[in-house]
């Protein structure tokens, strides 16, 4: 049937499910159409596995000081992950929400965009139309067309991708709703009324403002080589400091970050894993680490990936991410609500966003003391308690409106 395609699962449903797609792939390959059947079957196996385990993709940890963390792993091209994140947020009602988002790119502005609504308007119909007389070859050609469209359709105002990583906005929306006027969250919602931490690598220190375009590192390398464990370390540090300063924390990250974050957090003997939905194995980078990181070292010496050294320097400067107080989160959600009204009234092609660029939003937050990038746990504790801290500025956002590749299988469906 020509049903809507909103994620990888609805894509597979449109083409008759896993077994039918595998059968069609084999027939098309035998007919001489180039299809890597083994790769296609691995792709479908990943989808099927996630579909069966998405509500088990979590780890619960506790700290001896009494705080608790629920670490949720998502698939960035799954509406099921979006719904699961909403369920966890409603159940946990955390004081702090840690997101796999960072400063220096479009993350802040994207949190002001109602991504699910935009996708439903801008991607109402997939490009391929199935016909009764379609052969296996026809169906596989159309499957590839729909998959490419799903993974590469730009988001609103060309910010990110329309179908990609909607779970972060969903988590922030639930956090904001729990603190909306008239709501009375427990303990006042937490320090500063509750906080949201953008816990991924801070990209602001990565590049000087006057760096020529040809010398800028590639932002699409965030999940390549040694960048992945470096980001795992960044996210683990953010989650850990959140546990040290809040009673309850939910962290939302891509599922491939779960093993690395858990491994790193368990190095603190005061933190224990108390529950896990699926068995967490060693991260893929653990083997390279046992070999002393020689391959990483050689790659870095050759400038590959180009973003590694800038990310390492950024981690040294900003190891805990950036925290937003509840007032800032409510403002982001208000901007998302206003943008939703505009989308409904004017349509996805004509509507204008209510929120400005990430750098503009951040400038206002820092100026009013609603955002803080701590250099130490002590700095964060002082800010959370309302004490005087250093004045900070938003700074330069080097990857704002940066050119991006499509949200490919390797980077979006599997990797966080």
N, C-alpha and C positions, 0 to 999 in steps of 0.2 A: 504494500500500500504506500501511497505518497504522503506519509505522515510527517509532521514536523521533525526536523533534525536539530536538537539542541545540545547534544553531547555525544560521546562515543557510543553510549548504550542505545540511544534512540537511532543512531546511524545504523547499528547492527540490526536493530528491530526492523527498520525499513527494508532491509535486504534479506529478511527471512530468518534471522538468527544465526548463531555461530556455525552450526552444522551445514546450513545451506550455503553460507559464504565460503566455507572451506571447500565444499563440493564444487561450487562455481569457480573458485580459484584454480582448482586442479583441472577442471575441464577447459578453462580458458588457457591455462599453461600448455596443456596437451594440444590445443588448437593453434599454438604458436604465438599467443599473446604473451609478452614478457611480464610475468608475475613471479616474484620470489615467494613461492608457496610456503617455504619454511618460515620466512620472515612474517608473512601474513598470519600463519598459524600461531606464531609466538605473540603477535599483536593481539589476536583474538583471545588467546589464553590469558594474557594480562588483563584484558577487559573482563573476561568471565571471572577471574580470580578476585578482582576488585569488587565486582558486583556482588559476590558472595561474602566478602569480608569487610566491606566498607564500614559497617557499624561495629567492627571489631578492631578497627585501625586506631588504637589508642593505647597509651601507657599512663598509669597513675603512679605518682611518686609522692613521697612524704619527706619532710625535713624534721629533724629532731626538735626543732623549735616549735613544731606543731602546725606548720603550713603545709599546704597540699597543692599539687600541680596535676592537671589533666592535660596530657600532651596528645593532640589529635593530628593524625596523618591523613592527608587528603590526596585525591587525584584532581589535578587542576582542570581537567576537561570532563568533570562528572557533576551533574546536577544532584546525584545522590549524595555526594560529599557535601554539597551546599546544605542540603536538608539535614544531614547528620550533624554538621557544625551548629546549625540552629538548635537542634535538639539538645546538644551538649550545653550550649550557652543557657538555654532555658532551665535546664536541670541544675547546673552548677552555680549560676549567678555569681561569677567571680568578681573579686575586688580588682584584679588586674587581668587584662587580655594582652597576650604577646602574639604579634603577627609576623609572619615571614614577609615583611615589607620593610623598606628602608628609606632613609633620607638621601636626597641627591638626584632622584629621578621623578617619575610621575606618580609615585605611590600615594601621596597625600591627595592630589587632585582626583585620582581614580576612586578614592574612598568617598568622593562627593557625587559619584555617578551611579545611578540605579542600574547595575549591569544586567540583571535578569530582565528587567523591563525593556531596556534598549535592545537586547538580543531578540526578544519576542517581537519587537516592532521592525527591526532592521533585517532580521533573518527569518521572516515568517515562512518563506518557501525556499527549500533547497533547490539548487540549479538543475539537478537531474530529475527527470520525470520518468517513472517506470511505465512500460507499456506491456500489454498482455502477451505480445509476441516476442518479448526480449529473450535472447539466448544468454547462456552463461557468460559469454564474452561481452555482450551488451551490458549485463548487470555489473560485471566487474569494472568496466570502463566508467560506468556511472557511479559506482561505489567510490572509485578513486577521485572522481570529480567532486562528489559530496564531501569526502574526507578532506581534500585540499581546501575547499571552501570553508568547512567547519574550523579548520586549524589556522586559517590565514585571514579571515574576515576581520578588518580593523575594528577596534572599539569606537565608542562615541568620541568624536573630534580626533580620531586617530590615536587615541590613548590606549595602548595595549591592544588586546584582541577581544572581540565581542564575547566569545564563548569561554574565555580563559580566566581561571583563578577568581571566580565569583564568590568563593567561600569567605574571602577576607572582608568584603563589603557586607556579607550576610552576618558575620560574627560581630562586626562593629555596629550594625543596625540593632542587633539584639542587645548588645551592651548599652547602647544609647536608649533604647526603649525601656530598659530596666531603670533608667535614671531620668526618665521624662517627668515633667511637672505632674505632681499628684502621686508619683510612685514613692514608696518609702523602703528602699533596700536596707537590708540588715547592716548594722554598723555604719550607717550613712553611705554605704556603697564602697567604703574603704578609704585609705588616705587620699586626700584631694578629691573626695567624692568618687574615687575609683580612677584607675589609669589604664591607658592603652599604650603598650610599648611597641614601637616599630623596631623589631629586634634583629633584622637582617643587616648585612654589611652596609655601613654608612659610606655612600659613594662621594660625598662632598669633598673629602680630602684627597681623592684619587687623581685629580687633574687640576692644574693651574688654569685660570680663566683664559689666559692668552695662548694656551697650547694649540698649535696648528692641528687641523682636522686629521691630517695624515699621521700624526704622532699620538693620537688619542687611542687608548686601549678599547677593545671591542666589548661592549656591554653584553653581547650575546654569549660571552664565554663564562657566565656566572656559574654554570654547572660543569665546567670542563676541568679535568685533571685535579690539581691540588686546590683549586678554588672551592670544590665541594667540601672537603674537610675544614677548610678555613671558615666557610660560612656555617658549617655545623658548630664549630667552636664559638662563633659569634652568637648564634641563636641559643646555644647552651648557656653561655654567660648571661645573656639577657634573661632567660628563664630562671636561672639560678638566683640572680640578684632580685628578681621579682619575688621569688619564694622567701628571700631573706627580709623583704620589706612589706610583704602583704600576707594575709592569711590564706587566701585562695586565689589560684591562678589557672587560667586556661591558655594554652599555647596552640595556635593553629599553623601548621607547617605542611609542606608537601611530604607525602608518605616516605619518600626516599631519604628524608632527613631524620626520620625516627631513630634508626639504628645508631647513627653517629651522635645525635644529641643525647640519647640514653647512655651510651658508652662513656661520653665525656662527663655527664652529670654524676654518674656512679663513682667517678674518681673522688668525689667529695663523700667521705665515709658517713657524713651526717644525713645523706640523702639515700633513701631506699626505694626500690620498686615495690609497690604494694599490689599492683594488678596490671595485667596486660591482656588485651583482647586477642592478639595473635603473638606467637612466639617471635621475639625480637632477636635477630641474629647479628653477628658482627657487621659493621658497615663495609661497603665494598672497598673502601680505602684502607681498611685495617691490614690487609696483606701487604700493601705497598709500605705502610708504616713499619711493619716488622722487618722489611728489607732496608730500613733506614731512609726511606724516601729518596733513593738514588735516582729513580726515573723522574721524580718531581724536580729534583735538583738539576738534572741535565736539561729538562725542559725549560725550567726557569732561566737557566744560564743562556739558553737560546732564545729567550723572550717569549716562550710559549707556556701557558696562555699569557697574553700581554697584560691581562688584568690582575694577575696574581700578586706581583710586587706592590702595585697601588692598593690592593685590598689588604695586604699584610700591614702596610703602613697605616691604612685607615683604621684597622683593628687596634693598633697600638694607641691611636689617638682617641678613638671612641669605642671602647670595648663592650659597652652595655646597651647600645641602641639609644633611641630617643623616647622619652616618656611624655605623654599628653594627659593633662588632667581632664576630668569629666566634662568641664565646661567646653573645652576644645572639641571633644568627641561629639557633644550635642550640636555644636555649630556645624561640624562636618555632616552630621545626619540631616540637619535642617537644610543644608545646601543640596543634599541628595534628594530630599523631599521636594524642594522647589524645582530641581532639574526634572524630576519625574512629572510634575505638573506641566512643564514646558514641553516635554517629549509627547505627552498625551495630547496637548493642545496643538502643537506645531508639527509634530512628526519627527522622525529621527534625522532627516536630512536638513531641516530648517531650524530646529530648536537650538538655542544657545545654552551653554552650561552656566549654572548659577555660581559655581566656584571658579576661581582663577587658577593660574598656574600653581604648582606645588610650592615654588619658591615664594610666591606672593602670600599664599596661605601660611607658610612657615614663618615668614617675616612678621605677620600679625600675631601669631601665637607666641613667638619669642619675646616680642616687644611687650606683651601683656603678661608675661610670666606663665603662660599656659603650656609651654613646651620646655623641656630641659634635657640636655644631653650630658649625663653624668660622666665624670672621669674616674670616679671611684664610688664604692658603695656608700661611703660616708657622705659624699656630695649628694647622692640620691636621697639618703635618709633626711638630710637637712632640708632639701627642697620639699619632700613629702610632708614634713612637719611644719612647713611654712616659715622656716628660718631663712635668713639672708644667704644668698648664694651668688656666685659670679654672674654678671650680666652676659648674655650670649646673643649672638646674631645668627640669622638663618644661613648666611654665607652663600656660596656659589653652588648651583645645582647643575653639574656637568652633563647629566644624562636626561635632562628634561626634554621631552619631545625628541628623544634620540631615535634614529632609524633602527627598526627591528626586523628580524627575519620572521617567517611564519612560526606559529606555535607548534613546532614539529613534535612527532611522537617521542623522540628521545628527550626533548627538553620539557614537554608539557604533560603528556599523558603519563609518563613514568617518573620523571624527576621533578623535585620541588624547586 
